[in-house]
Amino acid sequence: MTFVQSPPQLGNQYREDRVLRSYLRRVLPAAQLLTAEGTLDALGEHAAMAWRRHGLSRRREPALTRWDAWGNRVDRIELTHAWREGPGIAARHGLIATGHDTVLGANARVRQFALVYLYHVASEFYTCPLAMTDGAATALKTSGNRALVERALPHFLSRDPAQFWTSGQWMTETAGGSDVGNSETVARRDQQGWRLSGRKWFTSAINADAALALARPLGNPAGADGLALFYLETRDERGDWNGIRIDRLKDKLGTRELPTAEIHLHDANATLVGEPAHGVRAVVPVLQVTRLWNSMGALATMRRCIALARDYAQRRMAFGRPLLEQPLYADMLASLQAEFEAAFHLVFHAAELLGRVQVRQADEQQQHLFRLLTPLVKLWTGALAVRIASDTVEAFGGMGYLEDSGIPQLLRDAQVFSIWEGAGNVQALDALNALAAHGTAPLRNAQRALLAQTQGADYSDVAQLTQIALTAAETRLREPHPLNEASARGVAMVCARTLAATLLARHADWSQRNLGDPRPLFALRRFCAHGMGLDRLHARRATETRSLADDQQV
């Protein structure tokens, strides 16, 4: 009988995620974790079910119908199953509302992003409009526009699927991508209010109920400062498009289930969010939130890749034994796991800081650190997700190259994380601006405070390594322009990885003392040795490799 290889399988992605579960045990009060576990468990099971469903059907993509049978312009979009069920899942599980829950205080963002992390891959990027909705809610709350807050926030934060709205974020135009100052959409005011006209080149989730858009009021000067931020609802009271014509849906490398459109605005009714200028400044709260959502999506993709490769390595026999028992394959998996664990703690630390900033519990140093971490986290995780997804395709061999295995989709989709919300160079320059304002002091202070909580020689070695790396980065920062700007990407990566190592050290110490689990320490040693080009922490490599590769307790 011909042999048939069994495909990789996923169990409940909350119960099987050792890294997430131990982190939440450390960070959340026991009572809060207990109340959250039902939702976490439900989304973990949904993730497993979505993977099984993926294997039973062909991929679907949204379809645009511009005209009905009678010649009327309708611009109707048919969505995939995951997108049709998305509003119900998001509302019932509070994927937006949880992040703004005042009862949870500073822990609201940790609770929220744990849900996002579990839901992302199964959502087919329905997390994209959720990210923009969260950003819009945050911007409106800080805008001072009470009427808009009362109009939109109850919908954005609703836990009722019938009342829940999502928001788009319309910034990009043909003349202005990262350099939004070249935007050409104009805003004019008449007796009924503001009206927007122009072309928006990338409008992801065009099916959203509302959007934030940049436009230049007539008479305003050229450049970014002349733009204003507007809120508009995509449909009028009759349910017709609000001055919106959909030119086409984008044909993209990945995120193909996500309906991204090119549109024209023709006197679309809109509301001014704040002042009639400095709109780019008003968008900053949006980007701080959406960039963190982007990083969470990248992190979730890494976790899915490793989970699938690990399960496959237990099923696939080669040369008389499972792949997981082949030393080189196990070494590869262990390295991916170590990178993922370091990234996990950096991303979730940024979520912790956002929660503190949001409820005004962050001190000045924490505020500066959050300002720096927003681009650092997005830059590093966007690049790392692509690398881990690429290694995962290779880990499956020929099967990883077949579309209906589901593995290539992970790689194509991962590529978007380094592009959305500003590509890698934009993030590096943003980080450079933050470093120019406050130097590396926020990083060094955070690292000293974190390492002061640890015990043992391993952690003192981490302190020494991170300080050496930061000193080297500071030397590059002191170089004259344009040399320091050319170094921005490398400096940003060093800053991200040194703080990630410190955060992983803090968790490894807690894990050993409270759970008796040495795996985070194994990940720390490997991450430091590979990530900083040093091998001094790799004394027990063979045992640690197997433990990280199969993620089993030793």
Secondary structure, 3 states (H helix, E strand, C coil): CCCCCCCCCCCCCCCCCHHHHHHHHHHCCHHHHHHHHHHHHHHHHHHHHHHHHHCCCCCCCCEEEEECCCCCEEEEEECCHHHHHHHHHHHHCCCCHHHHCHHHHHHHHHHHHHHHHHHCHHHCCCHHHHHHHHHHHHHHHHHCCHHHHHHHHHHHCCCCCCCCCCEEEECCCCCCCCCHHHCCCEEEEECCEEEEEEEEEEECCCCCCEEEEEEEECCCCCCHHHCEEEEEECECCCCCECCEEEEEECCCCCCCCCCCEEEEEEEEEEEECCCCCCHHHHHHHHHHHHHHHHHHHHHHHHHHHHHHHHHHHHHCEECCEEHHHCHHHHHHHHHHHHHHHHHHHHHHHHHHHHHHHHCCCCCHHHHHHHHHHHHHHHHHHHHHHHHHHHHHHHHCHHHHHCHHHCHHHHHHHHHHHHCCCCCHHHHHHHHHHHHHHHCCHHHHHHHHHHHCCCCCHHHHHHHHHHHHHHHHHHHHHCCCCCHHHHCHHHHHHHHHHHHHHHHHHHHHHHHHHHHCCCHHHHHHHHHHHHHCCCCCCCCCHHHHHHHHHHCCCC
